[in-house]
């Protein structure tokens, strides 16, 4: 599978939306709503158990990622930075020595 950088992905999404004049519909509020809607459609793929259609899951997952990327772009934040910053915070909440192999919430460790 061909690797694509985040910058190229953002550029491709911008071009796609510009060609269709859709940016006018992409307020942060509308993008957040779209993320939630698409996440619900992703969840629906697993509604009746673990017997899922991988192609359908991938399409819904792509929709969720697309709207998340568009929201980050609209807010002018770096996806890499916000994910790595959150990971650092989560590492502090869930130190390996207390959380390895268990799913207990951080405030109960």
Secondary structure as GFF3:
##gff-version 3
##sequence-region A 1 109
A	DSSP	alpha_helix	6	20	.	.	.	ID=ss1
A	DSSP	three_ten_helix	23	25	.	.	.	ID=ss2
A	DSSP	alpha_helix	28	44	.	.	.	ID=ss3
A	DSSP	alpha_helix	54	74	.	.	.	ID=ss4
A	DSSP	alpha_helix	79	93	.	.	.	ID=ss5
A	DSSP	alpha_helix	96	99	.	.	.	ID=ss6
A	DSSP	three_ten_helix	106	108	.	.	.	ID=ss7
###
